[in-house]
Amino acid sequence: MQKRHVERGRPRGTTTYEAKPAQAFGDAVRSARLARGIAQEELAALAGIERSHMGKMERGEHLPTLALILKVANALKMSAAELITDTETNLRGADNPQS
């Protein structure tokens, strides 16, 4: 039996970025941040990330990792489950726009 060569990493041309979930998460973060009266720069500092990275997340240009979701939720003083629930609500709203 011949040994197969397996390349590390993602296959060429694939991506893990998905726009709809990224935008829904960003909207959930922005909404929670504004409800608490926190500036984007302050939230980024509380979460221990760069302000520009926080901006990309809020604009839906970056789909965060689980570790980053936990940091942001903690900085917002909410559970990651609440943040994901808000994200799911935003996704349902995007899938069923009201006319």
GIVEN-V132739 format. One record per residue. N is the residue number from 1. PHI is phi in radians with two decimals (none if undefined). OMEGA is omega as a letter, one per 20 degrees, with the letter a starting at -180 (NA if undefined). BURIAL is # if it has 16 or more other ideal C-beta (glycine too) atoms within 10 Angstrom, else .. Layout:
n:phi:omega:burial
N:PHI:OMEGA:BURIAL
N:PHI:OMEGA:BURIAL
This chain:
n:phi:omega:burial
1:none:a:.
2:-1.50:a:.
3:-1.32:r:.
4:-1.46:r:.
5:-1.55:r:.
6:-2.00:r:.
7:-1.45:r:.
8:-1.35:r:.
9:1.50:a:.
10:-1.29:r:.
11:-1.08:a:.
12:-1.00:r:.
13:1.50:r:.
14:-1.65:r:.
15:-2.50:r:.
16:-1.73:a:.
17:-1.41:r:.
18:-2.26:a:.
19:-1.13:a:.
20:-1.08:r:.
21:-1.11:r:#
22:-1.09:r:#
23:-1.18:r:#
24:-1.10:r:#
25:-1.15:r:#
26:-1.04:r:#
27:-1.12:r:#
28:-1.15:r:#
29:-1.13:a:#
30:-1.06:a:#
31:-1.08:r:.
32:-1.14:r:#
33:-1.12:a:#
34:-1.16:r:.
35:-1.10:a:.
36:-1.67:r:.
37:1.20:a:.
38:-1.82:r:#
39:-1.28:a:.
40:-1.01:a:#
41:-1.10:r:.
42:-1.15:r:.
43:-1.09:r:#
44:-1.04:r:#
45:-1.12:r:.
46:-1.10:a:#
47:-1.48:r:#
48:1.33:r:.
49:-2.26:r:#
50:-1.23:r:.
51:-1.06:a:.
52:-1.13:r:.
53:-1.17:r:.
54:-1.08:r:#
55:-1.08:r:#
56:-1.11:r:#
57:-1.11:a:#
58:-1.13:r:#
59:-1.47:r:.
60:1.37:r:#
61:-1.58:a:.
62:-2.44:r:#
63:-1.70:a:#
64:-1.29:r:#
65:-1.39:r:.
66:-1.05:r:.
67:-1.04:a:.
68:-1.24:r:#
69:-1.05:r:#
70:-1.12:r:.
71:-1.11:a:#
72:-1.15:r:#
73:-1.06:r:#
74:-1.08:r:.
75:-1.12:r:#
76:-1.47:a:#
77:1.00:r:.
78:-2.45:r:#
79:-1.40:r:.
80:-1.08:r:.
81:-1.09:r:.
82:-1.11:a:.
83:-1.13:r:#
84:-1.24:r:.
85:-1.07:r:.
86:-1.10:r:#
87:-1.11:r:#
88:-1.10:r:.
89:-1.08:r:.
90:-1.11:r:#
91:-1.12:r:#
92:-1.09:r:.
93:-1.15:r:.
94:-1.25:r:.
95:-1.36:a:.
96:-2.21:a:.
97:-1.13:r:.
98:-1.45:r:.
99:-1.54:NA:.
